[in-house]
Amino acid sequence: MKGFTLAVGVAILWPGASMGEADSGTHTLTCGPERTIGQAIKTLKAGDTLLVNGTCNENLVIGEEFHGITLDGQGRAAINGDSNANAISVTGNGITIRGFVITGGAPQAIAVTDGGTAVIDGNTIQFAARNGITVFRGSSANIVNNTIQNNGLAGVAIQSTSTSPRGEAIVACA
């Protein structure tokens, strides 16, 4: 009887453990011509993290339909925006962007707009036509631990009633 109980216990516990790993909400992407962050985020749900590798040549739009997702470049991935749009535009809520080298974009490298909320943490943001990061039109962002350099106008611009969640601009640049 003792052996039977043990076998049942393993049968009950094992599926739960593997389901937990499958439902972890962590996904990976290696960017390439046919694999972009823009395509990958369409499969994410609130609470998910996308671990990104490689160089992503795209202008990324994280629209208002996205909530509570994290894009993590792990200190190794790059997003290269062209001069046709912001490198990254955020109108979604609770978006975290961390660990990327973000280059280019026009007019901004990262724009958090139209009520969007974001955490921008641990990135190198450079060579945008105007501003490295702009937060405007009723949006908020926590901007911490970033290196913001070589942008056409300003490193960070906060405009049009935009704030941090506590009602103050939180900007910390390395």
N, C-alpha and C positions, 0 to 999 in steps of 0.2 A: 504494500500500500504506500509506503514511503517513496519508492521510486516513481510510482504513478503520480503522486502529488507533485513531485519535483518536475516531472515532464509537463504537467498541466501548467505549473507556474512559469516555466520557460516559454511555453506556447502563448501564454497570455502576455508576458512582459516583452518578448522579442518584437512582435509587430509594432507595439507602441514606441519602442526605441527607434526603430527604423523609420516609422512615420514621422517622428519628431525631426529627424535629419532631413527628410524630404520636404517637410513643411517649414524649414528654418527661415525661409524668406531671403536667403542669400543666393544670388545668381552671379554668373561670371560672363564676361564678354571680352574677346580679343578683337579689337577694331580692325577693319579691313574694308576694301571697296564694297563688299556686299554685306558688311556687318557694322552697323552704326549704333550709337547710343540712342538716337532718335527711334530706331526700330525696336531696340531692346526694352525701352521704358514702357512701351505699349503693353508689355506682358506683366508689368509690376503692379502690385497692389500696396495699399497703405502698410507701412512697417517693413517693406522689402528694401534690401540693399543690393545694388549692382556693383560688383567689383570689376573694374575696367583695367585692361592691359593694352599696351600698344599706343599707336598714334591714330587719333580719330580726326579725320579731315572733314569737319561738318560744322554747320551753324545749328546749334541745338535749341529747340523750342520745348520748354516744359510748361505745358498749358494748364489752364485752371482745372482741368479734369484730374490732375495729379495731386495727391495728398500724401504726406508723410513718407516720401521715398528718399533714399540716400544713394548718391553717386560717389563712389570711392575710387580714386585713381591710385591709391596705395603708394603714393609718392613716386610712381613710375610712369603713369599714363599721361598723355598729352591730348589736348583739344585744340586744333588749329582752325579758327574761323576765317572765312574769306571776307572781303570788303563789301559784300552785298547785304550783310545784316549783322546784328550782335553775334558774338561767338556763342553766348548762351543767353537766352531770354527766359525769365521765370515769371509766370503768372499763377502758378500752382501754390499750394500752401504746405508749410512744413517740409520744404525741400532742403536737403543738405548736400552741398558740393564740397568735397574735400580731397586733398592729395593729388591735384592735377597741376600740370603746367598748361596754362590757358593763354594762347597767343592769337593776336589779331582780333578781328571783329570791327564793324563800323556801324554806328558810332561807338559802341561800348564793347568791352570784352564780356562783361556780365551786366545784364540789366534786370533788376527786380522791379516789376511794374504792375500797375492796375490791381492793387490789393494783394499781390503775391507776398509770401513770407519765405525767408530762406536763412540758412546758416551757411556762411562761406568761410571755410576753415582750412588752413594749411596748404594753400595753393600759391603758385607763382603766376601772377597775372601781368601780361606784358604786351606791348606793341599794338594796343587798340588805337583806332583813329582819333578818338576823343578821350574817354574816361575808362580807367580800368574797371571800376564798378560804379554803377549808377542805381540808386534806389529812389523811385519817384512814383507819383500818382497814387498816394494812399497805401504804400507798401512798407514793409519792414524787413530788416536784415540784421543779423548778428555777424559782424565781419571781424574775424579773429585769426591771428597767427599766419597772415598772408604776407608774401613779398609782392608789392605792387610797384612796377617799374617801367620806365620808357614808354609811357602812354602820351598821346598827343596833347591832352589838356590837363587832366587831373587824375590822381590816383583813385579817389573816392569822391563822388558827388551825391549829395542827399538833397532832394528837392520836393516841392509840392506836398506838404503835410505827411511826409514819410518819416518813420521813427523806428526804434527798436521796440520789442514787446513791452518794455518797461517805460516807454515814453521818452527815451533818450537815445542818442546815436551811439552805438557801441562800435568803435573802430579801433582795432589793435593791429598794427602792421609790424612785421619783423623787419 
